[in-house]
């Protein structure tokens, strides 16, 4: 017979908050050329992305 440990284990973890808003950028309606997308929060740059519309 196996003996079972009477102490219970407790596991904790944190999950990132799921986004409740979405932003869509329709590339089809942009003119041809090079673009730079800057995402800013409180005057700080979070993400910079560059892409070309051909």
PyMOL Python script that loads the backbone (N, CA, C, O; Angstrom):
from pymol import cmd

cmd.read_pdbstr("""\
ATOM      1  N   UNK A   1       0.834  -1.187   0.000  1.00  0.00           N
ATOM      2  CA  UNK A   1       0.000   0.000   0.000  1.00  0.00           C
ATOM      3  C   UNK A   1       0.874   1.245   0.000  1.00  0.00           C
ATOM      4  O   UNK A   1       1.923   1.292   0.642  1.00  0.00           O
ATOM      5  N   UNK A   2       0.411   2.261  -0.744  1.00  0.00           N
ATOM      6  CA  UNK A   2       1.133   3.523  -0.793  1.00  0.00           C
ATOM      7  C   UNK A   2       0.631   4.436   0.313  1.00  0.00           C
ATOM      8  O   UNK A   2      -0.558   4.453   0.634  1.00  0.00           O
ATOM      9  N   UNK A   3       1.532   5.176   0.877  1.00  0.00           N
ATOM     10  CA  UNK A   3       1.145   6.168   1.871  1.00  0.00           C
ATOM     11  C   UNK A   3       0.956   7.506   1.176  1.00  0.00           C
ATOM     12  O   UNK A   3       1.783   7.891   0.349  1.00  0.00           O
ATOM     13  N   UNK A   4      -0.096   8.209   1.489  1.00  0.00           N
ATOM     14  CA  UNK A   4      -0.367   9.517   0.914  1.00  0.00           C
ATOM     15  C   UNK A   4       0.035  10.613   1.885  1.00  0.00           C
ATOM     16  O   UNK A   4      -0.181  10.505   3.092  1.00  0.00           O
ATOM     17  N   UNK A   5       0.617  11.657   1.347  1.00  0.00           N
ATOM     18  CA  UNK A   5       1.037  12.788   2.159  1.00  0.00           C
ATOM     19  C   UNK A   5      -0.209  13.596   2.526  1.00  0.00           C
ATOM     20  O   UNK A   5      -0.968  13.990   1.641  1.00  0.00           O
ATOM     21  N   UNK A   6      -0.421  13.840   3.783  1.00  0.00           N
ATOM     22  CA  UNK A   6      -1.615  14.547   4.215  1.00  0.00           C
ATOM     23  C   UNK A   6      -1.511  16.065   4.023  1.00  0.00           C
ATOM     24  O   UNK A   6      -2.508  16.774   4.156  1.00  0.00           O
ATOM     25  N   UNK A   7      -0.299  16.569   3.708  1.00  0.00           N
ATOM     26  CA  UNK A   7      -0.136  17.998   3.484  1.00  0.00           C
ATOM     27  C   UNK A   7      -0.634  18.345   2.089  1.00  0.00           C
ATOM     28  O   UNK A   7      -0.260  17.696   1.111  1.00  0.00           O
ATOM     29  N   UNK A   8      -1.474  19.364   1.997  1.00  0.00           N
ATOM     30  CA  UNK A   8      -1.960  19.782   0.672  1.00  0.00           C
ATOM     31  C   UNK A   8      -1.009  20.827   0.100  1.00  0.00           C
ATOM     32  O   UNK A   8      -0.424  21.628   0.829  1.00  0.00           O
ATOM     33  N   UNK A   9      -0.874  20.796  -1.204  1.00  0.00           N
ATOM     34  CA  UNK A   9      -0.014  21.741  -1.884  1.00  0.00           C
ATOM     35  C   UNK A   9      -0.879  22.853  -2.467  1.00  0.00           C
ATOM     36  O   UNK A   9      -1.986  22.613  -2.948  1.00  0.00           O
ATOM     37  N   UNK A  10      -0.362  24.047  -2.414  1.00  0.00           N
ATOM     38  CA  UNK A  10      -1.073  25.194  -2.950  1.00  0.00           C
ATOM     39  C   UNK A  10      -0.208  25.822  -4.036  1.00  0.00           C
ATOM     40  O   UNK A  10       0.957  26.145  -3.805  1.00  0.00           O
ATOM     41  N   UNK A  11      -0.790  25.992  -5.225  1.00  0.00           N
ATOM     42  CA  UNK A  11      -0.084  26.591  -6.344  1.00  0.00           C
ATOM     43  C   UNK A  11      -0.701  27.944  -6.653  1.00  0.00           C
ATOM     44  O   UNK A  11      -1.924  28.065  -6.733  1.00  0.00           O
ATOM     45  N   UNK A  12       0.124  28.953  -6.825  1.00  0.00           N
ATOM     46  CA  UNK A  12      -0.339  30.287  -7.154  1.00  0.00           C
ATOM     47  C   UNK A  12       0.298  30.732  -8.458  1.00  0.00           C
ATOM     48  O   UNK A  12       1.415  30.327  -8.778  1.00  0.00           O
ATOM     49  N   UNK A  13      -0.406  31.559  -9.206  1.00  0.00           N
ATOM     50  CA  UNK A  13       0.144  32.082 -10.447  1.00  0.00           C
ATOM     51  C   UNK A  13      -0.571  33.362 -10.833  1.00  0.00           C
ATOM     52  O   UNK A  13      -1.686  33.627 -10.383  1.00  0.00           O
ATOM     53  N   UNK A  14       0.072  34.142 -11.658  1.00  0.00           N
ATOM     54  CA  UNK A  14      -0.511  35.385 -12.142  1.00  0.00           C
ATOM     55  C   UNK A  14      -0.687  35.292 -13.649  1.00  0.00           C
ATOM     56  O   UNK A  14       0.212  34.835 -14.356  1.00  0.00           O
ATOM     57  N   UNK A  15      -1.824  35.719 -14.135  1.00  0.00           N
ATOM     58  CA  UNK A  15      -2.090  35.771 -15.557  1.00  0.00           C
ATOM     59  C   UNK A  15      -2.178  37.222 -15.977  1.00  0.00           C
ATOM     60  O   UNK A  15      -2.691  38.068 -15.244  1.00  0.00           O
ATOM     61  N   UNK A  16      -1.668  37.502 -17.174  1.00  0.00           N
ATOM     62  CA  UNK A  16      -1.792  38.857 -17.694  1.00  0.00           C
ATOM     63  C   UNK A  16      -3.259  39.146 -17.984  1.00  0.00           C
ATOM     64  O   UNK A  16      -4.028  38.258 -18.354  1.00  0.00           O
ATOM     65  N   UNK A  17      -3.616  40.381 -17.809  1.00  0.00           N
ATOM     66  CA  UNK A  17      -4.992  40.800 -18.059  1.00  0.00           C
ATOM     67  C   UNK A  17      -5.272  40.725 -19.561  1.00  0.00           C
ATOM     68  O   UNK A  17      -4.466  41.178 -20.373  1.00  0.00           O
ATOM     69  N   UNK A  18      -6.396  40.161 -19.915  1.00  0.00           N
ATOM     70  CA  UNK A  18      -6.783  40.072 -21.315  1.00  0.00           C
ATOM     71  C   UNK A  18      -7.249  41.435 -21.801  1.00  0.00           C
ATOM     72  O   UNK A  18      -7.868  42.197 -21.058  1.00  0.00           O
ATOM     73  N   UNK A  19      -6.944  41.726 -23.052  1.00  0.00           N
ATOM     74  CA  UNK A  19      -7.311  43.029 -23.590  1.00  0.00           C
ATOM     75  C   UNK A  19      -8.817  43.117 -23.795  1.00  0.00           C
ATOM     76  O   UNK A  19      -9.449  42.160 -24.241  1.00  0.00           O
ATOM     77  N   UNK A  20      -9.374  44.252 -23.473  1.00  0.00           N
ATOM     78  CA  UNK A  20     -10.803  44.451 -23.661  1.00  0.00           C
ATOM     79  C   UNK A  20     -11.082  45.362 -24.851  1.00  0.00           C
ATOM     80  O   UNK A  20     -12.241  45.579 -25.205  1.00  0.00           O
ATOM     81  N   UNK A  21     -10.045  45.892 -25.464  1.00  0.00           N
ATOM     82  CA  UNK A  21     -10.193  46.760 -26.623  1.00  0.00           C
ATOM     83  C   UNK A  21      -9.263  46.294 -27.730  1.00  0.00           C
ATOM     84  O   UNK A  21      -8.185  45.763 -27.466  1.00  0.00           O
ATOM     85  N   UNK A  22      -9.684  46.496 -28.966  1.00  0.00           N
ATOM     86  CA  UNK A  22      -8.856  46.139 -30.110  1.00  0.00           C
ATOM     87  C   UNK A  22      -8.775  47.337 -31.041  1.00  0.00           C
ATOM     88  O   UNK A  22      -9.739  48.087 -31.186  1.00  0.00           O
ATOM     89  N   UNK A  23      -7.626  47.512 -31.669  1.00  0.00           N
ATOM     90  CA  UNK A  23      -7.428  48.579 -32.651  1.00  0.00           C
ATOM     91  C   UNK A  23      -7.101  47.908 -33.976  1.00  0.00           C
ATOM     92  O   UNK A  23      -6.196  47.078 -34.060  1.00  0.00           O
ATOM     93  N   UNK A  24      -7.849  48.278 -35.005  1.00  0.00           N
ATOM     94  CA  UNK A  24      -7.638  47.711 -36.327  1.00  0.00           C
ATOM     95  C   UNK A  24      -7.066  48.783 -37.249  1.00  0.00           C
ATOM     96  O   UNK A  24      -7.507  49.932 -37.230  1.00  0.00           O
ATOM     97  N   UNK A  25      -6.087  48.399 -38.048  1.00  0.00           N
ATOM     98  CA  UNK A  25      -5.496  49.283 -39.041  1.00  0.00           C
ATOM     99  C   UNK A  25      -5.684  48.615 -40.397  1.00  0.00           C
ATOM    100  O   UNK A  25      -5.091  47.572 -40.674  1.00  0.00           O
ATOM    101  N   UNK A  26      -6.513  49.223 -41.238  1.00  0.00           N
ATOM    102  CA  UNK A  26      -6.804  48.658 -42.544  1.00  0.00           C
ATOM    103  C   UNK A  26      -5.769  49.164 -43.545  1.00  0.00           C
ATOM    104  O   UNK A  26      -5.847  50.304 -44.001  1.00  0.00           O
ATOM    105  N   UNK A  27      -4.805  48.315 -43.884  1.00  0.00           N
ATOM    106  CA  UNK A  27      -3.714  48.674 -44.779  1.00  0.00           C
ATOM    107  C   UNK A  27      -4.224  48.935 -46.200  1.00  0.00           C
ATOM    108  O   UNK A  27      -3.635  49.721 -46.943  1.00  0.00           O
ATOM    109  N   UNK A  28      -5.298  48.284 -46.561  1.00  0.00           N
ATOM    110  CA  UNK A  28      -5.830  48.407 -47.918  1.00  0.00           C
ATOM    111  C   UNK A  28      -6.180  49.846 -48.268  1.00  0.00           C
ATOM    112  O   UNK A  28      -6.066  50.241 -49.428  1.00  0.00           O
ATOM    113  N   UNK A  29      -6.599  50.630 -47.294  1.00  0.00           N
ATOM    114  CA  UNK A  29      -7.030  52.007 -47.555  1.00  0.00           C
ATOM    115  C   UNK A  29      -5.887  53.024 -47.476  1.00  0.00           C
ATOM    116  O   UNK A  29      -6.122  54.219 -47.656  1.00  0.00           O
ATOM    117  N   UNK A  30      -4.656  52.576 -47.211  1.00  0.00           N
ATOM    118  CA  UNK A  30      -3.511  53.484 -47.176  1.00  0.00           C
ATOM    119  C   UNK A  30      -2.935  53.658 -48.572  1.00  0.00           C
ATOM    120  O   UNK A  30      -3.052  52.766 -49.412  1.00  0.00           O
ATOM    121  N   UNK A  31      -2.316  54.797 -48.820  1.00  0.00           N
ATOM    122  CA  UNK A  31      -1.616  55.030 -50.079  1.00  0.00           C
ATOM    123  C   UNK A  31      -0.325  54.227 -50.094  1.00  0.00           C
ATOM    124  O   UNK A  31       0.185  53.830 -49.046  1.00  0.00           O
ATOM    125  N   UNK A  32       0.199  53.990 -51.292  1.00  0.00           N
ATOM    126  CA  UNK A  32       1.463  53.263 -51.412  1.00  0.00           C
ATOM    127  C   UNK A  32       2.588  54.081 -50.805  1.00  0.00           C
ATOM    128  O   UNK A  32       2.614  55.306 -50.930  1.00  0.00           O
ATOM    129  N   UNK A  33       3.523  53.395 -50.142  1.00  0.00           N
ATOM    130  CA  UNK A  33       4.647  54.091 -49.526  1.00  0.00           C
ATOM    131  C   UNK A  33       5.140  53.369 -48.289  1.00  0.00           C
ATOM    132  O   UNK A  33       4.685  52.270 -47.971  1.00  0.00           O
ATOM    133  N   UNK A  34       6.072  53.997 -47.597  1.00  0.00           N
ATOM    134  CA  UNK A  34       6.631  53.456 -46.361  1.00  0.00           C
ATOM    135  C   UNK A  34       5.936  54.096 -45.169  1.00  0.00           C
ATOM    136  O   UNK A  34       5.684  55.301 -45.161  1.00  0.00           O
ATOM    137  N   UNK A  35       5.628  53.290 -44.168  1.00  0.00           N
ATOM    138  CA  UNK A  35       4.930  53.770 -42.987  1.00  0.00           C
ATOM    139  C   UNK A  35       5.685  53.354 -41.731  1.00  0.00           C
ATOM    140  O   UNK A  35       6.412  52.360 -41.722  1.00  0.00           O
ATOM    141  N   UNK A  36       5.497  54.127 -40.686  1.00  0.00           N
ATOM    142  CA  UNK A  36       6.039  53.801 -39.375  1.00  0.00           C
ATOM    143  C   UNK A  36       4.898  53.944 -38.373  1.00  0.00           C
ATOM    144  O   UNK A  36       4.259  54.993 -38.294  1.00  0.00           O
ATOM    145  N   UNK A  37       4.647  52.882 -37.609  1.00  0.00           N
ATOM    146  CA  UNK A  37       3.596  52.875 -36.596  1.00  0.00           C
ATOM    147  C   UNK A  37       4.259  52.955 -35.231  1.00  0.00           C
ATOM    148  O   UNK A  37       5.053  52.084 -34.875  1.00  0.00           O
ATOM    149  N   UNK A  38       3.939  53.997 -34.458  1.00  0.00           N
ATOM    150  CA  UNK A  38       4.472  54.175 -33.110  1.00  0.00           C
ATOM    151  C   UNK A  38       3.341  54.024 -32.105  1.00  0.00           C
ATOM    152  O   UNK A  38       2.319  54.704 -32.205  1.00  0.00           O
ATOM    153  N   UNK A  39       3.521  53.136 -31.141  1.00  0.00           N
ATOM    154  CA  UNK A  39       2.546  52.961 -30.067  1.00  0.00           C
ATOM    155  C   UNK A  39       3.139  53.612 -28.828  1.00  0.00           C
ATOM    156  O   UNK A  39       4.219  53.236 -28.374  1.00  0.00           O
ATOM    157  N   UNK A  40       2.424  54.590 -28.285  1.00  0.00           N
ATOM    158  CA  UNK A  40       2.938  55.419 -27.189  1.00  0.00           C
ATOM    159  C   UNK A  40       1.974  55.366 -26.007  1.00  0.00           C
ATOM    160  O   UNK A  40       0.757  55.378 -26.190  1.00  0.00           O
ATOM    161  N   UNK A  41       2.521  55.308 -24.802  1.00  0.00           N
ATOM    162  CA  UNK A  41       1.738  55.385 -23.576  1.00  0.00           C
ATOM    163  C   UNK A  41       2.425  56.360 -22.630  1.00  0.00           C
ATOM    164  O   UNK A  41       3.592  56.176 -22.283  1.00  0.00           O
ATOM    165  N   UNK A  42       1.709  57.387 -22.215  1.00  0.00           N
ATOM    166  CA  UNK A  42       2.234  58.405 -21.302  1.00  0.00           C
ATOM    167  C   UNK A  42       3.554  58.984 -21.811  1.00  0.00           C
ATOM    168  O   UNK A  42       4.527  59.084 -21.064  1.00  0.00           O
ATOM    169  N   UNK A  43       3.575  59.360 -23.078  1.00  0.00           N
ATOM    170  CA  UNK A  43       4.729  59.959 -23.746  1.00  0.00           C
ATOM    171  C   UNK A  43       5.955  59.043 -23.802  1.00  0.00           C
ATOM    172  O   UNK A  43       7.068  59.527 -24.010  1.00  0.00           O
ATOM    173  N   UNK A  44       5.775  57.746 -23.624  1.00  0.00           N
ATOM    174  CA  UNK A  44       6.866  56.790 -23.750  1.00  0.00           C
ATOM    175  C   UNK A  44       6.543  55.823 -24.882  1.00  0.00           C
ATOM    176  O   UNK A  44       5.428  55.308 -24.976  1.00  0.00           O
ATOM    177  N   UNK A  45       7.527  55.585 -25.735  1.00  0.00           N
ATOM    178  CA  UNK A  45       7.367  54.689 -26.867  1.00  0.00           C
ATOM    179  C   UNK A  45       7.361  53.243 -26.382  1.00  0.00           C
ATOM    180  O   UNK A  45       8.304  52.789 -25.734  1.00  0.00           O
ATOM    181  N   UNK A  46       6.289  52.529 -26.703  1.00  0.00           N
ATOM    182  CA  UNK A  46       6.178  51.122 -26.317  1.00  0.00           C
ATOM    183  C   UNK A  46       6.654  50.222 -27.448  1.00  0.00           C
ATOM    184  O   UNK A  46       7.428  49.293 -27.222  1.00  0.00           O
ATOM    185  N   UNK A  47       6.192  50.496 -28.669  1.00  0.00           N
ATOM    186  CA  UNK A  47       6.506  49.644 -29.816  1.00  0.00           C
ATOM    187  C   UNK A  47       6.598  50.478 -31.074  1.00  0.00           C
ATOM    188  O   UNK A  47       5.764  51.355 -31.299  1.00  0.00           O
ATOM    189  N   UNK A  48       7.598  50.220 -31.895  1.00  0.00           N
ATOM    190  CA  UNK A  48       7.760  50.886 -33.180  1.00  0.00           C
ATOM    191  C   UNK A  48       7.810  49.812 -34.261  1.00  0.00           C
ATOM    192  O   UNK A  48       8.595  48.868 -34.176  1.00  0.00           O
ATOM    193  N   UNK A  49       6.962  49.967 -35.282  1.00  0.00           N
ATOM    194  CA  UNK A  49       6.898  49.016 -36.374  1.00  0.00           C
ATOM    195  C   UNK A  49       6.951  49.764 -37.690  1.00  0.00           C
ATOM    196  O   UNK A  49       6.284  50.786 -37.855  1.00  0.00           O
ATOM    197  N   UNK A  50       7.730  49.268 -38.618  1.00  0.00           N
ATOM    198  CA  UNK A  50       7.816  49.869 -39.956  1.00  0.00           C
ATOM    199  C   UNK A  50       7.316  48.862 -40.973  1.00  0.00           C
ATOM    200  O   UNK A  50       7.580  47.665 -40.853  1.00  0.00           O
ATOM    201  N   UNK A  51       6.579  49.354 -41.997  1.00  0.00           N
ATOM    202  CA  UNK A  51       6.113  48.481 -43.060  1.00  0.00           C
ATOM    203  C   UNK A  51       5.954  49.282 -44.329  1.00  0.00           C
ATOM    204  O   UNK A  51       5.831  50.506 -44.299  1.00  0.00           O
ATOM    205  N   UNK A  52       5.956  48.566 -45.460  1.00  0.00           N
ATOM    206  CA  UNK A  52       5.799  49.176 -46.784  1.00  0.00           C
ATOM    207  C   UNK A  52       4.491  48.721 -47.398  1.00  0.00           C
ATOM    208  O   UNK A  52       4.129  47.547 -47.323  1.00  0.00           O
ATOM    209  N   UNK A  53       3.794  49.652 -47.998  1.00  0.00           N
ATOM    210  CA  UNK A  53       2.578  49.340 -48.757  1.00  0.00           C
ATOM    211  C   UNK A  53       2.958  49.434 -50.225  1.00  0.00           C
ATOM    212  O   UNK A  53       3.362  50.493 -50.706  1.00  0.00           O
ATOM    213  N   UNK A  54       2.826  48.329 -50.926  1.00  0.00           N
ATOM    214  CA  UNK A  54       3.209  48.305 -52.339  1.00  0.00           C
ATOM    215  C   UNK A  54       1.997  48.267 -53.226  1.00  0.00           C
ATOM    216  O   UNK A  54       2.129  48.242 -54.450  1.00  0.00           O
TER     217      UNK A  54
END
""", "prot")
cmd.dss("prot")
cmd.show_as("cartoon", "prot")
cmd.util.cbc("prot")
cmd.orient("prot")
